[in-house]
Amino acid sequence: MSARAPRRQRGHARVEVLLAAAAQVFADKGYDAATTTEIAAAAQSSIGSLYQFFPTKEAVAQALIQQQSADLTQRLAAMAEAGAGWDVEELARRLVGALIDFRASHPSFARLIDTPGAPAAVVLDVRRGMRLQLMDILAPHAPSLGKARLMAVATAVQQVMKSAVALNDDPAADSPTAARAALAELREMLRIYLQTALS
């Protein structure tokens, strides 16, 4: 069952509180371990109030992913608008940092997207949408590149961006300085790749 849209302002405010609580619970426990009872408690709400808008845990997760992915869409759209004027070095720097900044703002996003259990169709839509937006960001730098090749490059870039998140959060890094140095190497790797792929 999917979420029920609120009809009044008070209902919208209640949904926002519930989703904020869900974001915290999912960030702390992941999708599988989280329960609707915990989400309702974190929102200082009754379980009946939660079920009024979100009849299942999957419905809560789906609404939260859609809310957070809308923010990611806005961020990537802003990059597409500004990115045509960037050189390849700036492009690589912005791309490597984009998901790190986004996930810092939405720590539950990775727990929902990257772990089993969350609504698979919604997760796939987010990933596909991101690739299409990356194509928009890259296209001005490679006007003669065919659509299929541009999609392949965007997919590779998406994986590099995910690797940047993993490096930034690497528990095996000896220090924050070591993590930053590794990220700098990843940026340089992406810069060299983009110079070749987009030329």
C-alpha positions in Angstrom: 0.0 0.0 0.0 1.2 3.5 -0.8 1.2 6.6 1.3 -2.0 8.7 1.6 -1.5 12.4 0.7 -2.6 14.8 3.5 -5.4 17.2 2.5 -4.9 20.0 5.1 -1.9 22.1 6.3 -2.0 20.3 9.6 -1.7 17.0 7.8 1.2 18.2 5.8 3.0 19.3 8.9 2.4 15.9 10.5 3.8 14.1 7.5 6.9 16.3 7.6 7.4 15.4 11.3 6.9 11.7 10.6 9.3 11.7 7.6 12.0 13.5 9.7 11.6 10.9 12.4 11.7 8.1 9.8 14.9 9.6 8.4 16.6 9.5 11.8 15.4 5.9 12.6 16.5 4.6 9.1 19.8 6.4 9.4 20.4 4.8 12.9 19.1 1.3 12.2 18.8 0.7 8.5 15.6 -0.4 6.7 15.3 -4.0 7.9 15.9 -3.3 11.6 13.7 -0.2 11.7 10.1 -0.5 12.8 7.0 1.7 12.4 6.6 1.7 16.2 10.0 3.3 16.5 9.3 5.8 13.8 6.0 6.8 15.5 7.8 7.1 18.9 10.6 9.2 17.4 7.9 11.5 15.9 6.1 11.6 19.3 3.1 10.4 17.5 0.7 7.4 17.9 1.1 4.4 15.6 -2.4 5.1 14.4 -1.3 8.6 13.2 1.6 7.1 11.3 -0.7 4.5 9.7 -3.1 7.2 8.7 -0.5 8.5 6.2 1.8 5.5 5.8 0.1 2.1 6.1 3.4 0.1 5.9 7.1 0.6 6.5 7.7 0.3 2.8 5.3 3.3 2.2 7.3 5.4 4.7 10.6 4.4 3.0 9.2 5.2 -0.4 8.0 8.6 0.6 11.3 9.4 2.3 13.4 8.3 -0.7 11.2 10.4 -3.0 11.5 13.4 -0.8 15.3 13.1 -0.5 15.8 12.3 -4.2 13.9 15.4 -5.1 16.7 17.4 -3.3 19.3 15.4 -5.3 17.5 16.2 -8.5 17.5 19.9 -7.7 21.3 19.8 -6.9 22.1 18.0 -10.1 19.9 20.3 -12.1 21.8 23.3 -10.7 25.1 21.6 -11.7 23.7 21.1 -15.2 22.8 24.7 -15.5 26.2 26.0 -14.2 28.4 23.2 -15.5 28.7 24.2 -19.2 31.2 26.8 -18.2 33.4 24.6 -16.1 36.6 23.1 -17.4 37.2 19.4 -16.9 39.2 19.9 -13.7 36.3 21.8 -12.1 33.8 19.3 -13.5 35.7 16.4 -11.9 35.9 18.3 -8.6 32.2 19.1 -8.4 31.2 15.6 -9.4 33.4 13.9 -6.8 32.0 16.1 -4.1 28.3 16.1 -5.1 27.2 12.8 -3.5 29.4 13.4 -0.4 27.6 16.7 0.2 24.2 15.3 -0.5 24.6 12.2 1.7 25.9 14.4 4.5 22.6 16.2 4.4 20.6 13.0 4.2 22.3 10.2 6.1 19.3 7.9 5.8 19.5 8.0 2.0 22.4 5.6 1.7 20.9 3.2 4.3 17.7 3.0 2.1 19.3 3.0 -1.3 22.3 0.8 -0.8 20.8 -2.0 1.5 18.3 -4.7 0.7 14.7 -4.3 1.7 13.8 -0.8 0.5 11.3 -0.6 -2.4 13.3 -1.8 -5.4 11.4 0.0 -8.1 11.8 3.3 -6.3 15.6 2.7 -5.9 16.0 1.9 -9.6 14.1 5.0 -10.6 16.4 7.2 -8.5 19.5 5.6 -10.0 18.2 5.9 -13.6 17.1 9.5 -13.0 20.6 10.3 -11.7 22.2 8.9 -14.8 20.0 10.9 -17.0 20.9 14.1 -15.1 24.6 13.2 -15.3 24.2 13.0 -19.1 22.8 16.5 -19.0 25.8 17.7 -17.0 28.3 16.0 -19.3 26.7 16.7 -22.7 27.9 20.3 -23.1 31.5 19.0 -22.8 31.0 16.4 -25.5 28.6 17.7 -28.1 29.7 15.0 -30.7 29.4 12.1 -28.3 26.6 9.7 -29.2 23.8 9.1 -26.7 24.8 5.5 -26.0 28.4 6.4 -25.3 27.3 9.4 -23.2 25.1 7.1 -21.1 28.0 4.7 -20.6 30.2 7.6 -19.5 27.5 8.9 -17.1 27.2 5.4 -15.6 30.9 5.2 -15.0 30.9 8.7 -13.5 28.0 7.6 -11.2 30.1 4.7 -9.9 33.1 7.0 -9.3 30.8 9.3 -7.3 29.7 6.4 -5.2 33.3 5.4 -4.7 34.0 9.0 -3.4 31.3 8.5 -0.8 32.9 5.2 0.3 36.4 6.8 0.5 35.1 9.7 2.5 33.5 7.3 5.0 36.3 4.7 4.9 36.7 3.3 8.4 40.1 1.9 7.4 41.6 5.3 6.6 44.4 6.2 9.0 43.3 9.7 9.4 41.0 12.4 7.8 44.2 13.6 6.0 44.6 10.2 4.5 41.0 10.1 3.4 41.3 13.6 1.8 44.5 12.5 0.0 42.7 9.4 -1.4 39.8 11.6 -2.6 42.3 13.9 -4.3 43.6 10.9 -6.2 40.1 9.9 -7.2 39.4 13.4 -8.5 42.6 13.3 -10.6 41.6 9.8 -11.9 38.2 11.2 -12.9 39.7 14.3 -14.5 42.0 12.2 -16.7 39.2 9.9 -17.6 36.8 12.7 -18.5 39.5 14.5 -20.6 39.8 11.3 -22.7 36.1 10.2 -22.7 34.7 13.6 -23.6 37.2 14.7 -26.2 
